[in-house]
Amino acid sequence: MTIPREDQKYVRAILKAFYGQDVSEGIQINDRTVDLIGQMLEKAYSCTELIELVPRPIAPIGARPGVKWALKQIRKTGKKLLSNPSAQVSLTCKKAIAFSFRGRLEMAGS
């Protein structure tokens, strides 16, 4: 299947977001690379949702947060679960996914 020019632009934008300009320009866009990028996005979405559920501690390291802090985190997390999650990809997720897919993308796009 030939990937339309407009879609190729989107593919390049995603590759650039994950790998930077140099790598994104070196990968040929074809059915295999599009499939791999789809898999990357699926992992990124699910990972980001899970990362966003993890409360960020505000107490000093080694100190145990109290019940008020826990309730605050529960409220924040509960609200996120009841509303739409953010569309942003967690940097932690992005790095792990980019690392695990880079070799396959380069092989598929060569």
N, C-alpha and C positions, 0 to 999 in steps of 0.2 A: 504494500500500500504506500502511496506517495503521501507524505505528510505536508499539508498545506503550509504556505509561507507564514501565514499569521500564527499558526500553531507552532511552527519552528521558532518563531520569535519568543513565544511563551516558554518553550522548552529551554531555549538559551538563557532566559531570565532565571529559571529555576536552577539550571546548572551553575550559573554565575553566583547565585545566592549560596549554593552549597560549596562550590569549589573555587570561585574567583574567575576572573576574566580569562586568564591564560588556559586553564584547563577546559573551560566551557567552549572555547573556540576550537580546541583540538579534538573534540568528540563529534563524530558525524551523527546526524539525526536520522534514525531509521526506526522501523517497527520494534526492534529489540531494545534500543535505547529508550524509546517512549514507554515500553512496558516496564523497564527497570525504574524509570522515573516515577511511574504510577505506583510501583511498589514502595519506593522511597517516600512518596507523599503519604501513602497509607500509614506507614510506620511513623512518620513525623507527626501526623495528626493524633494517632493513638498515644504516642509517647508524650506529646505536649499536654494532652488532656490529663494524663497521669501525673506528670511533673507539676502541673498547676494545682493538683490536689494536695501536694505536700506543703504543710505549713512552714513558713519561714520563722525560725525562732528569733525572738528579740531579746531574750535574757542573755546575760554574759555567759560565755562558754563555761560549762561545768555547773552552772546554776540551773535549778529545776524550775521551769515556769509554773505559775500557779493556776488555779481553776479559772480565774478571770481570763487569763491568756488563752487557755484551752477553749473556753466558750467563744471567745472572739474568733479564734481560728476555725472552730466548728461552724460558726455563723457564716464566715467568709466562704468557706468551702461549700457549705450547703447552698448558699446563694449561687455560687458558680455551677453547682450541679443542676440547679433548677432553671438556670438561664443558659443561653448558648455560650459555649466555651470560646475563648479568644482564638482568632485565626492565626496568631503568631506562633512560630515554631520555636520551642525552647532551644537555646544555644547548646545546651547539653545534649539534647536529642539530635540536633542538626549535626554536631560533630561526630557522634557515634554512627549515625546513619550514613553520613558522607564517607566516613572511613570504610564502612562495611560494603558500600556499593561502588567505590571508585574503580577498583580493578575490573569488575564486571562491566561497568559502563565503558571503560576504555577498550575492553575487548569487543564489546558489542558495537562500538562506534568506530571500529578501525577497518 
